[in-house]
Amino acid sequence: MNASRKGQLVVISGPSGVGKSTILAAVLDRTDTRFSVSATTRHPREGEIDGVDYHFVTTEEFKRAIDNEEVLEWAEYGGHLYGTMRNEVVPILESGVNVILDIENEGAKQVRAAYPDALLVFISPPSLDELARRLHGRGDTSPADVQRRLSVAASQIEEAPYVYDAIVENDELDEAIARVLDILNGQDRTASNL
């Protein structure tokens, strides 16, 4: 890698069920980009591996990291803290490698404040009805949780034009992946749906 040039910090965000994880996996598979593993104070779920799925830390450790400005961005969800540790991102960027964060709107705003040159991309569903269909189709989400997620999604979508550099609609997965890759490669500087 070219260590004389810094890597690009990229945020990929979008509502639950939009296909963000699938798009991220494709982007990581097709580029020389690293994924930043977030830290959380929640306990690991069955099958989750520390350092792979999340860095599992105590609330005290997380708060100490916030106090010491070791956290790039953070938020509280469901009574647990989630965030990106600077030491997960800065050394990779300084080596000339791009880093992708998978975070929500509040975290994206914090990244923008800390790294004004970061590239923020929002993945949107074709419609809230389609998002509801996808969430119901998962089979692991209760009707009440689907409604809660749709409410959060509506707020995220409404705010997206004011936070993100580009909005990519995931109507057809291969097209959405191609669009994100074009944006990351600097071939698509337009922000759709803005």
VMD Tcl script that draws the C-alpha trace (Angstrom):
set ca {
  {0.00 0.00 0.00}
  {0.98 3.60 -0.50}
  {1.81 4.73 3.02}
  {2.35 8.33 1.85}
  {-1.39 8.68 1.22}
  {-3.97 8.23 3.92}
  {-6.81 5.83 3.42}
  {-10.40 6.97 3.02}
  {-12.74 6.67 5.99}
  {-16.11 5.44 4.72}
  {-19.40 5.14 6.58}
  {-22.06 2.80 5.25}
  {-25.36 3.22 7.01}
  {-29.00 2.34 6.52}
  {-32.03 0.97 8.31}
  {-32.27 -2.54 9.66}
  {-33.31 -4.95 6.90}
  {-32.17 -2.80 3.99}
  {-29.47 -5.26 2.87}
  {-26.55 -3.27 4.22}
  {-24.64 -6.31 5.52}
  {-24.87 -8.04 2.14}
  {-23.66 -4.90 0.35}
  {-20.83 -4.46 2.86}
  {-19.71 -8.07 2.41}
  {-19.60 -7.61 -1.38}
  {-17.65 -4.35 -1.10}
  {-15.13 -5.88 1.30}
  {-14.76 -8.91 -0.96}
  {-14.10 -6.78 -4.07}
  {-11.86 -4.05 -2.65}
  {-8.77 -3.61 -0.51}
  {-10.83 -2.09 2.27}
  {-10.91 -3.04 5.93}
  {-13.97 -3.26 8.12}
  {-13.75 -1.67 11.54}
  {-15.07 -3.91 14.30}
  {-17.17 -1.90 16.75}
  {-17.00 -2.15 20.53}
  {-20.06 -2.82 22.67}
  {-20.96 -3.22 26.30}
  {-23.60 -5.87 25.60}
  {-22.85 -9.53 26.17}
  {-21.98 -11.72 23.18}
  {-24.85 -13.56 21.56}
  {-24.50 -17.25 20.80}
  {-21.89 -17.74 18.09}
  {-20.44 -14.22 18.30}
  {-16.67 -13.98 18.60}
  {-14.84 -11.23 20.46}
  {-12.75 -9.21 18.01}
  {-14.65 -10.53 15.01}
  {-18.29 -9.59 15.56}
  {-17.61 -6.93 18.21}
  {-15.04 -6.03 20.81}
  {-16.96 -6.89 23.97}
  {-15.99 -4.53 26.79}
  {-17.38 -3.52 30.15}
  {-19.37 -0.33 30.61}
  {-16.54 1.02 32.77}
  {-13.96 0.32 30.03}
  {-16.15 1.97 27.41}
  {-16.81 5.08 29.53}
  {-13.10 5.36 30.31}
  {-12.36 5.20 26.56}
  {-14.90 8.00 25.96}
  {-13.33 10.12 28.70}
  {-9.87 9.55 27.20}
  {-11.09 10.47 23.69}
  {-10.25 6.98 22.44}
  {-13.67 6.61 20.83}
  {-14.26 8.01 17.35}
  {-18.05 7.75 17.59}
  {-20.50 6.15 19.98}
  {-24.16 5.82 20.82}
  {-26.43 4.01 23.24}
  {-28.93 1.45 21.93}
  {-31.12 -0.73 24.09}
  {-29.25 0.21 27.24}
  {-25.86 -0.76 25.82}
  {-23.04 1.38 24.45}
  {-21.75 0.84 20.91}
  {-18.89 2.65 19.24}
  {-15.75 2.75 17.14}
  {-12.40 2.85 18.88}
  {-9.86 5.19 17.30}
  {-7.14 2.54 17.54}
  {-9.27 0.33 15.25}
  {-9.30 3.00 12.53}
  {-6.40 5.46 12.65}
  {-3.46 3.04 12.12}
  {-5.18 1.47 9.11}
  {-5.98 4.86 7.55}
  {-2.41 6.02 8.13}
  {-1.11 2.93 6.31}
  {-3.04 4.06 3.21}
  {-5.86 1.53 3.47}
  {-9.55 2.51 3.37}
  {-11.70 1.70 6.40}
  {-15.47 1.12 6.38}
  {-17.69 1.71 9.41}
  {-21.19 0.25 9.64}
  {-22.91 2.75 11.95}
  {-26.14 4.70 12.40}
  {-26.95 8.35 11.69}
  {-25.77 9.71 15.05}
  {-22.42 7.97 14.66}
  {-22.14 9.22 11.07}
  {-22.56 12.79 12.32}
  {-19.80 12.26 14.88}
  {-17.51 10.83 12.19}
  {-18.23 13.83 9.95}
  {-17.25 16.17 12.81}
  {-14.00 14.29 13.50}
  {-13.16 13.49 9.84}
  {-14.72 16.10 7.53}
  {-13.31 14.27 4.48}
  {-15.00 10.97 5.39}
  {-17.33 9.56 2.74}
  {-20.80 8.89 4.12}
  {-23.11 6.57 2.14}
  {-26.69 5.74 3.12}
  {-28.41 2.59 1.83}
  {-32.15 3.16 1.49}
  {-35.02 0.79 0.75}
  {-37.22 1.39 -2.30}
  {-40.07 2.11 0.15}
  {-41.05 1.53 3.76}
  {-43.57 -1.08 2.56}
  {-40.74 -3.03 0.91}
  {-38.62 -2.68 4.04}
  {-41.53 -4.05 6.11}
  {-41.81 -7.00 3.70}
  {-38.09 -7.73 4.07}
  {-38.19 -7.49 7.86}
  {-41.23 -9.79 8.07}
  {-39.52 -12.18 5.64}
  {-36.56 -12.64 7.94}
  {-38.73 -14.69 10.28}
  {-36.73 -13.57 13.31}
  {-38.46 -10.26 13.99}
  {-41.69 -9.88 15.95}
  {-44.47 -7.69 14.52}
  {-43.88 -5.17 17.33}
  {-40.15 -5.08 16.57}
  {-40.87 -4.64 12.85}
  {-43.02 -1.61 13.67}
  {-40.32 -0.18 15.93}
  {-37.67 -0.71 13.25}
  {-39.90 0.89 10.59}
  {-40.38 3.94 12.80}
  {-36.61 4.26 13.27}
  {-36.10 3.69 9.53}
  {-38.54 6.48 8.63}
  {-36.56 8.91 10.80}
  {-33.23 7.74 9.38}
  {-34.46 8.09 5.79}
  {-35.87 11.55 6.46}
  {-32.58 12.73 7.95}
  {-30.29 11.04 5.40}
  {-30.14 13.87 2.80}
  {-28.77 16.19 5.48}
  {-26.09 13.79 6.74}
  {-24.80 11.64 3.86}
  {-22.79 12.35 0.71}
  {-24.67 9.73 -1.30}
  {-27.89 7.76 -1.00}
  {-28.06 4.39 -2.74}
  {-31.44 2.74 -3.13}
  {-31.26 -1.03 -2.69}
  {-34.04 -2.06 -5.03}
  {-31.90 -4.51 -7.01}
  {-28.95 -5.85 -5.01}
  {-26.34 -6.14 -7.79}
  {-27.08 -2.59 -8.96}
  {-26.80 -1.26 -5.40}
  {-23.45 -3.02 -4.92}
  {-22.17 -1.62 -8.23}
  {-23.29 1.88 -7.28}
  {-21.54 1.72 -3.89}
  {-18.36 0.45 -5.57}
  {-18.53 3.32 -8.08}
  {-18.93 5.82 -5.25}
  {-15.97 4.37 -3.36}
  {-13.86 4.43 -6.53}
  {-14.72 8.08 -7.11}
  {-16.59 7.28 -10.32}
  {-19.97 8.35 -8.96}
  {-19.97 11.71 -7.23}
  {-23.73 12.21 -7.41}
  {-26.01 11.69 -4.48}
  {-29.29 10.23 -5.64}
  {-32.64 10.97 -4.04}
  {-31.35 14.19 -2.49}
}
mol new
graphics top color blue
foreach p $ca { graphics top sphere $p radius 0.5 }
foreach p [lrange $ca 0 end-1] q [lrange $ca 1 end] { graphics top cylinder $p $q radius 0.2 }
display resetview
